[in-house]
């Protein structure tokens, strides 16, 4: 311990400063699809033991952009976590991230696990998935409508072909059984006689 600070805690702060050029961590994550918006160092530097402008808080590290403007307060947890009051107060001005000391000391690629990442309220990945699902739904509905139209066309065409076939058969029958007026009269008389005989037979039986 040195001034109330453990050696691991002190080493972790210095390790963050060493990782500054390649530092990255999730700022917010979507609970649904696990998409995350990351902080990625772009010429950022890290200062140690920085006090807030209002003198209320002291931070383990502070990430500054290329112009030296503070953009993220970085805390290391060994035994004590940051209070919610400190987190909320800091986030009213800049970002806030907190890492477990072992995670910092073991990192070699600059990637750290932020235990204070925010929940993503408007996930672009979820929006993209929803838009794609909507597009697919509209496409499916259009295909179903086209299928119904084609089925209707086929039904109408089949009905028309059946009508034309009946007409052709009727014409063929007329041609086949074409009679003269005398033949038609004789046929009708014969048919009437046949029906009369059938009716008499029915009554007698």
C-alpha positions, 0 to 999 in steps of 0.5 A, a space after each residue: 500500500 502507498 498512500 492508501 493505494 494498493 500496488 496493483 491499483 497503481 500499476 493498473 493506472 500506469 498500464 492504462 496510460 501505456 495503452 492510451 494509443 490503442 485503448 478501446 472499450 464499449 461505451 454502450 451495448 444493446 441488450 437485444 443483439 449485443 451490438 456495441 458502440 465503442 471508444 477507440 483511441 485516435 491519438 488520445 492521451 491519458 493523464 493520471 490522478 485528475 481532479 474534476 473542474 468543480 473539485 468534487 471528484 478525483 479520477 484515476 485516469 482521464 482520456 484526452 483527445 488530440 486537442 487535450 480536451 478531456 473526453 472520458 474519466 477512467 476508473 480502476 476497481 481493485 476493492 472499491 467501486 465508484 459511487 453512482 453519484 460520482 458516475 452520474 455527476 461525471 456523465 453530465 459533462 464527459 464519459 465515464 468508464 470503469 475497469 477491473 484491475 486484473 482486466 487492465 493488467 492483463 490487457 495486451 491489445 488495449 481492449 478493456 471491459 467497461 463495467 459501466 457501459 450504458 444500455 443502448 437506447 437506439 440500437 442501429 443494428 436493431 433498426 437495420 434488422 427491423 428495416 430488413 424484416 419489414 422489407 422482407 415482409 413487404 416482398 413476401 406480401 407482394 409475391 403472395 399478391 402476384 401468386 393470387 393474381 396468377 391463380 385468378 388468371 389461370 382460373 379465368 383462362 381455364 373457364 374460358 377454355 372450357 366454355 370454348 370446348 363446350 361450344 365446339 362440342 355443341 357445334 359438332 353435335 349440331 353438324 353430326 345430327 343435322 336434320 331436315 324439317 321433316 326429319 325433325 318433325 318425325 323425331 319429335 313425334 317419335 320422342 313424344 310417343 316414347 314419352 307417352 308409352 313410358 308414362 303409361 307403363 309407369 302408371 300401370 306398374 
